[in-house]
Amino acid sequence: MSSSKGFIGAWKAIGEIDQVMMPWEPETAIRIIHQIASIIDEIEPDLIVCDPGFLLAREACRLRDRKYIILSPGTVREHVGHRQGIKALWQWGL
């Protein structure tokens, strides 16, 4: 990843973020998704908790049409505020 600072460093980093978030070749990613899906089939969980950075796990959940939640340090404000607008301020006590 780029080590430059400021705007130029940020601009370079944006171009490299895909390598950090998804470092796998497409064939490898598909194989991992199917491996995770087979574990899901074997365990048959009622609910799956996914790490926000492990995108392939979410894809496996979607592939198997399973209920899942994203483990997040965020609050309700980050997750529902943008979807519910001003109503979220009174509904969720934000």
Contacts in CASP RR format, 6 or more apart in sequence:
PFRMAT RR
TARGET T0000
AUTHOR 0000-0000-0000
METHOD contacts of the structure
MODEL  1
MSSSKGFIGAWKAIGEIDQVMMPWEPETAIRIIHQIASIIDEIEPDLIVC
DPGFLLAREACRLRDRKYIILSPGTVREHVGHRQGIKALWQWGL
1 13 0 8 1.000
1 16 0 8 1.000
1 19 0 8 1.000
1 20 0 8 1.000
2 9 0 8 1.000
2 12 0 8 1.000
2 13 0 8 1.000
2 16 0 8 1.000
3 9 0 8 1.000
4 12 0 8 1.000
21 53 0 8 1.000
21 55 0 8 1.000
22 29 0 8 1.000
22 55 0 8 1.000
24 32 0 8 1.000
24 56 0 8 1.000
29 56 0 8 1.000
32 56 0 8 1.000
33 56 0 8 1.000
33 59 0 8 1.000
33 60 0 8 1.000
33 63 0 8 1.000
34 60 0 8 1.000
34 63 0 8 1.000
36 56 0 8 1.000
36 57 0 8 1.000
36 60 0 8 1.000
37 60 0 8 1.000
37 63 0 8 1.000
37 64 0 8 1.000
40 48 0 8 1.000
40 60 0 8 1.000
40 61 0 8 1.000
40 64 0 8 1.000
40 66 0 8 1.000
41 64 0 8 1.000
45 66 0 8 1.000
46 67 0 8 1.000
47 67 0 8 1.000
47 68 0 8 1.000
47 69 0 8 1.000
48 57 0 8 1.000
48 61 0 8 1.000
48 66 0 8 1.000
48 67 0 8 1.000
48 68 0 8 1.000
48 69 0 8 1.000
49 68 0 8 1.000
49 69 0 8 1.000
49 70 0 8 1.000
49 71 0 8 1.000
50 57 0 8 1.000
50 58 0 8 1.000
50 61 0 8 1.000
50 68 0 8 1.000
50 69 0 8 1.000
50 70 0 8 1.000
50 71 0 8 1.000
51 57 0 8 1.000
51 70 0 8 1.000
51 71 0 8 1.000
52 70 0 8 1.000
52 71 0 8 1.000
52 72 0 8 1.000
58 68 0 8 1.000
58 70 0 8 1.000
61 67 0 8 1.000
61 68 0 8 1.000
72 78 0 8 1.000
72 79 0 8 1.000
76 92 0 8 1.000
76 94 0 8 1.000
77 88 0 8 1.000
77 92 0 8 1.000
77 94 0 8 1.000
80 88 0 8 1.000
80 92 0 8 1.000
81 88 0 8 1.000
81 92 0 8 1.000
81 94 0 8 1.000
84 91 0 8 1.000
88 94 0 8 1.000
END
